[in-house]
Amino acid sequence: MIPLSIPKLAGNEWKYVQDCLNTGWISSAGSYVNQFEEMVANYAGAKYGVACMNGTVGLHIAQILLGVTENDHVIAPNITFIATLNAIKYTGAQPILIDVDANNWQMDLNLLEKYLQENTETQTVDNETFSFDKNTKKRVRAIMPVHVLGNIGDMDRLISIAKTYHLDIIEDTTEALGSTYKNKHAGTFGKIGVFSFNGNKIISTGGGGVIVTNDEELANKAKHLTTQAKVSAMDYIHDEIGYNYRLVNVLAAIGVAQMEQFPGILEDKRKMDAFYREQLEGVGDIKFQEIPEGTHPNGWLFTFSTSRMRELLAYLNDNGVQSRPFWMPMNQLEMFKEDIYITESDVSSTVYNNSISIPSSAGISQEQLETVVKTIKKFYSS
Ligand SMILES: Cc1ncc(COP(=O)(O)O)c(C=O)c1O
């Protein structure tokens, strides 16, 4: 079976892990954690990086840092991996789900703007101006764009909308390490960005995340909160409810080795993406995710639409090509059915019903790529 997305561990992973084991620095302290944080932040062009256990907890902490509580709304796209929504729910906030654009599958900014225009009002309390939802009376505090599949929507417009309505931007950039929009890296458009290094991501630490920001105070607070909010090196004194969300040194060691190889992996992913686009253009009724002007995605997980998605999915998995459907839209999941969903024609359902992801591992060989393409072409010609 050609796997969907597995990590490529071809560098110093073993050496650095062995170093941790040999020196005993396997846990929460150790130099690889700092090194990994620095490498990710530097790569993304952010001033600070704070490592954490995974992307989900990073998104949770990001919201706590920006003061999100149960009195707030956080806006998110209706098509995302569930972790985005879970992280919002952990804070007690109520999500506002926005339907997606039919072409690039990112949050539909027309719908976003329409919702904010028609349903919110601004208020100023203690010199702070914010928007609140006229119906629920909750503050609309933050917006969480998700760079779905490593692609990026119109960030200029999103930033301008966020400014108009006084929303903080937290980027769910878990899938987008290496992606750029107008030459600026994903993760650096808002106050905070969160990367994931889960096993299926472009590079991996097994499980891991890094919170990036240009704000020193937020970075220090992120470190504090993810490490049990301890205030003294000696005494067990803690000044607030903290979390044990830190990344351990042995996993950060894998991260350092992965970051060393990242430029090469990114180049391979983009070549893979170009190959699939070239080979599958015009095959059956295949439609690609549109790449907006100015966006240079990382080619993380190749996904396309076809009206024969379920049939093709079964065929590929039966013929040695591991494939997956897309995420079920959030509004269709039991836990979020009562939440606000802003839509006109439920594009999310169409994207979900038609989209399929095909093998995209960092180390996929040319031979495997050709087999995938051949199998897909065979399906459509029969
Ligand atoms: C869009 C999205 N958000 C959040 C996450 C959560 O990241 P993690 O698995 O590292 O918790 C993932 C990946 O798994 C993701 O794809």
The ligand as an SDF file (V2000), in Angstrom:
LIG
                    3D

 16 16  0  0  0  0  0  0  0  0999 V2000
   -6.2980   22.1010   10.7460 C   0  0  0  0  0  0  0  0  0  0  0  0
   -5.7140   21.4350   11.9530 C   0  0  0  0  0  0  0  0  0  0  0  0
   -5.8610   22.0350   13.1540 N   0  0  0  0  0  0  0  0  0  0  0  0
   -5.3300   21.5010   14.2660 C   0  0  0  0  0  0  0  0  0  0  0  0
   -4.6080   20.3320   14.2310 C   0  0  0  0  0  0  0  0  0  0  0  0
   -4.1270   19.7740   15.5230 C   0  0  0  0  0  0  0  0  0  0  0  0
   -2.7760   19.5040   15.5620 O   0  0  0  0  0  0  0  0  0  0  0  0
   -2.2280   18.2910   16.4860 P   0  0  0  0  0  0  0  0  0  0  0  0
   -2.6020   17.0180   15.8250 O   0  0  0  0  0  0  0  0  0  0  0  0
   -0.7740   18.5370   16.5100 O   0  0  0  0  0  0  0  0  0  0  0  0
   -2.8790   18.4600   17.8180 O   0  0  0  0  0  0  0  0  0  0  0  0
   -4.4130   19.6830   13.0000 C   0  0  0  0  0  0  0  0  0  0  0  0
   -3.6190   18.4430   12.8260 C   0  0  0  0  0  0  0  0  0  0  0  0
   -3.6450   17.4360   13.3380 O   0  0  0  0  0  0  0  0  0  0  0  0
   -4.9890   20.2450   11.8400 C   0  0  0  0  0  0  0  0  0  0  0  0
   -4.8610   19.6440   10.6550 O   0  0  0  0  0  0  0  0  0  0  0  0
  1  2  1  0
  2  3  1  0
  2 15  2  0
  3  4  2  0
  4  5  1  0
  5  6  1  0
  5 12  2  0
  6  7  1  0
  7  8  1  0
  8  9  2  0
  8 10  1  0
  8 11  1  0
 12 13  1  0
 12 15  1  0
 13 14  2  0
 15 16  1  0
M  END
$$$$
